[in-house]
Amino acid sequence: MLLYIHGFNSSPASFKANALKDALTRIGRGDEFLCPALPHRPAEAMALLEAILPQHNSVTIVGSSLGGFYGTYLTEKYGVHCVLLNPAIYPQHGLRGYLGAQTNLYSGEQYVLTEQHLDEMRALFVPKLQSLDRYLLITATGDEILDYREGVERYAGAEQIIIQGSDHGLSDFADYLDKILLYARVSPL
């Protein structure tokens, strides 16, 4: 199963989630895709994700931005494999500038990002990664939101694809679908 974890203020309706779901559907594996709509509270989002994992024998996570941060926590705790797409490395610091009123880009849900959100992210931060062989990092030098070099450094020793240019949303994501499916050991039925 592929568990796609969307990013901050995103949803299962995102471009990358739909592209991945469509790729799996084309090869007859669409029923192996899962992308839950995550609550904005990190502790609640993690509780939901941790409830999903035991229900499946083999899981590969694909985590985008904040979803990559969550995916890292789950990979280290449960030993699953994880594809990181422009992952947030330190959202407990990086999202400080976003404190205040927020609106989910897809659902329109409104909420207030507070210090408690950041505290919940701090609780999920894994200081030292032990399972670098379980990660594939796909990161773009043109990411306008996150510094790709932080990901390259944090996941040094993991398989890495560094895209020259591109952007935070990975507008060229379709170019990497085959690599992601290969890494996840997904092939046509």
C-alpha positions in Angstrom: 0.0 0.0 0.0 1.1 3.6 -0.7 0.2 6.0 2.1 0.4 9.6 0.8 0.7 12.2 3.5 -0.1 15.7 2.3 1.5 18.9 3.5 0.5 21.9 5.5 -2.9 23.3 4.5 -3.2 20.7 1.7 -5.5 17.7 1.3 -6.1 14.5 -0.6 -7.2 16.7 -3.6 -3.7 17.9 -4.1 -2.0 17.6 -7.5 0.6 15.1 -6.3 -1.9 13.0 -4.4 -4.0 12.7 -7.5 -1.1 12.1 -9.8 0.1 9.2 -7.6 -3.4 7.8 -7.3 -3.9 7.9 -11.1 -0.5 6.2 -11.7 -1.5 3.3 -9.4 -5.0 3.1 -11.0 -3.4 2.9 -14.5 -1.4 -0.2 -13.5 -4.4 -1.9 -11.8 -3.3 -1.0 -8.2 -5.6 1.9 -7.4 -7.0 0.1 -4.4 -3.6 0.2 -2.8 -3.6 4.0 -2.5 -4.6 5.8 0.7 -4.5 9.5 1.4 -6.4 10.6 4.5 -7.4 14.2 5.1 -5.3 15.2 8.0 -6.5 17.3 10.9 -4.5 20.6 11.3 -3.4 19.5 14.8 -0.1 17.5 14.5 -1.0 15.2 17.4 -4.4 14.4 15.9 -2.9 13.9 12.4 -0.3 11.5 13.9 -3.0 9.6 15.8 -4.9 9.1 12.6 -1.8 8.0 10.7 -0.7 5.6 13.5 -4.2 4.0 13.4 -3.9 3.3 9.7 -0.4 1.6 9.7 -1.3 -1.6 11.6 -4.2 -2.3 9.2 -1.8 -3.0 6.4 1.0 -5.5 6.0 3.3 -3.6 3.7 3.3 0.2 3.6 5.4 2.7 1.7 4.8 6.3 2.7 5.0 9.2 0.3 5.2 12.4 2.3 5.1 15.9 0.8 6.5 18.9 2.8 5.0 18.6 6.3 3.9 15.1 5.2 7.6 14.3 4.9 8.2 15.4 8.5 5.3 13.1 9.6 6.6 10.3 7.3 10.0 10.5 9.0 8.6 10.0 12.4 6.6 7.0 11.2 9.5 5.5 9.3 11.8 5.7 12.4 9.0 4.3 14.7 7.6 1.5 12.5 10.4 0.7 10.0 8.3 1.4 6.9 9.9 2.9 3.7 9.4 6.5 2.9 9.6 8.8 -0.2 10.2 12.4 0.9 9.0 15.1 -1.5 10.6 18.5 -0.6 10.2 17.5 3.1 9.8 20.0 5.9 12.8 19.4 8.2 12.1 21.7 11.1 8.4 22.8 10.8 8.4 23.5 14.5 10.6 26.5 13.6 9.7 27.1 10.0 6.0 27.5 10.6 6.5 30.1 13.3 6.1 32.8 10.7 2.6 31.4 9.9 1.2 31.6 13.4 -2.3 33.0 13.3 -5.3 32.6 11.0 -5.0 29.8 8.4 -7.3 28.5 5.6 -6.8 25.0 4.1 -6.2 25.6 0.4 -8.5 22.8 -0.7 -11.2 22.4 2.0 -11.6 26.0 3.0 -11.4 25.0 6.6 -10.3 27.9 8.8 -8.3 27.5 12.0 -5.6 29.3 14.1 -2.1 28.0 14.0 -0.8 28.3 17.6 2.3 27.6 19.7 0.6 24.4 20.7 0.8 23.2 17.1 4.5 23.9 17.1 4.9 22.1 20.5 3.1 19.1 19.0 5.6 19.2 16.0 8.5 19.4 18.5 7.3 16.2 20.1 7.4 14.4 16.7 10.9 15.5 15.8 13.4 12.7 15.5 16.8 14.1 16.4 18.9 11.3 14.9 17.8 9.1 12.0 18.6 5.5 12.3 17.1 4.0 9.1 18.5 6.0 6.2 18.3 3.0 4.0 14.5 3.3 4.2 14.3 6.7 2.6 14.2 8.2 -0.9 14.6 11.9 -0.9 13.3 13.9 -3.9 14.0 17.5 -3.5 14.2 20.6 -5.7 16.8 23.3 -5.7 14.2 25.8 -6.8 11.9 25.2 -3.8 10.7 28.6 -2.9 9.5 27.7 0.6 12.0 25.3 2.0 15.8 25.2 1.7 16.5 21.9 -0.1 20.0 21.8 1.4 18.5 21.0 4.9 16.9 17.9 3.4 20.1 16.8 1.6 22.0 17.2 4.9 19.4 15.5 7.1 19.0 12.5 4.8 22.7 12.2 3.9 23.3 8.5 3.3 19.8 7.9 1.9 19.0 7.6 -1.8 18.6 11.1 -3.1 17.3 12.7 -6.3 18.1 16.4 -6.4 16.2 18.2 -9.1 17.8 21.3 -10.5 15.2 24.0 -10.5 11.5 23.0 -10.2 9.5 24.3 -7.2 8.0 23.4 -3.8 4.9 21.9 -5.4 7.1 19.8 -7.8 5.3 20.9 -10.9 7.3 18.2 -12.7 6.2 15.5 -10.3 5.0 13.2 -13.1 8.6 12.8 -14.2 9.3 11.0 -10.9 6.2 8.7 -10.7 8.0 5.7 -12.1 10.9 6.1 -9.7 8.5 6.3 -6.8 6.6 3.2 -7.8 9.8 1.3 -8.4 11.1 2.3 -4.9 7.7 1.3 -3.4 8.0 -2.1 -5.2 4.7 -1.5 -7.0 4.4 -3.1 -10.4 1.4 -3.8 -12.7 -0.8 -6.8 -11.7 
